[in-house]
Amino acid sequence: MQRSCVTSITFCLLLPDGMQSRYHSGMFATELLHQSYCGRFAPSPTGPLHFGSLVAAVGSYADARAHGGTWLLRLEDVDAPRTVPGAADAILRTLERLGFAWDGEVVFQSRRTSLYRAAFERLRLEGRVFACACTRREIADSTLGPDGARRYPGTCRAGLAPGRDARAWRLMVEPGEICFDDALQGRICQDVAAEVGDFVVLRAGGLFAYQLAVVVDDAEQGVTHVVRGADLIESTPRQICLQRQLGIPRPAYLHLPAVVNALGEKLSKQTRARPIDDARPQAVLAAALAFLGQQPPAELAGTDLASLWLWSIEHWDRGRLPHCRTAPAPAEY
């Protein structure tokens, strides 16, 4: 039987035109009604599943099941220009062939823009966001943030210059450190205002930014535990900023080592990462478990999928996870 993480809660949001939009969601509730553990895997359909994505999927799935929790699947296709036609279906097929069994229906961000719009309008009505006319070229001389992006210098915070039109909307970030305790990486602190600046929540062209979408989705779905790659750890303080401003709970975080190639680059479509060979499901799953320090016995590669997953869940041990932010991929990946 399929399970979900949230008991539906109805709330109303007053929109600027006076019309109320109703959503069945726990997004802005003080308390979410959820299972004790609700995890998720949220790949972006920019290409086929590669070993780096598989590691995140295996880690989040095994951790959720080992805790008796639910595991949701979400396709993060909010960035339409980067979405590759057919990639979502290919990812779903690969996960099925590898024996993953998710709870509830697959969620697509591209079908949830009304939720992101409602969250954005709340921020706008409360004066927590501002219009920005800056182009990338205009902030190209700014200092680099921790994720390699340019820090926003606050050019439009006090209002648009005469004759300038809004290109995007940014969240007003309050000064001071944001800290969280990662279950693997330890205590992480970042002064978002100083290191990143006011960040985009609604992009040029009307696309909602990843940071807003992921926060809304996790809250609306009742996600309590986020297990993902450490390449996203620098995004977490920004997401906590949004959680605070929207008044929604913070999930627990565990950031697994990101898989990198021989040049130290994160596996991705841009770095020509090889697609997962789902014709050898036991072998690739055993490789992912070994990458995560779980020490699977050699005979697991020759067993059936059900037995492999049973062993993985029964023997899952967070204490064996590598305490690092990146680790090299096995030679064959």
Helices and strands as residue ranges (DSSP letters): E 10-14, E 20-24, E 38-41, H 51-66, E 70-75, G 80-82, H 87-97, E 107-108, G 109-111, H 113-125, E 129-132, G 137-139, E 168-171, E 177-182, E 186-191, H 192-195, E 200-202, H 210-220, E 225-229, G 230-235, H 236-246, E 252-256, E 258-260, H 281-291, G 298-302, H 305-314, G 318-320, E 326-328
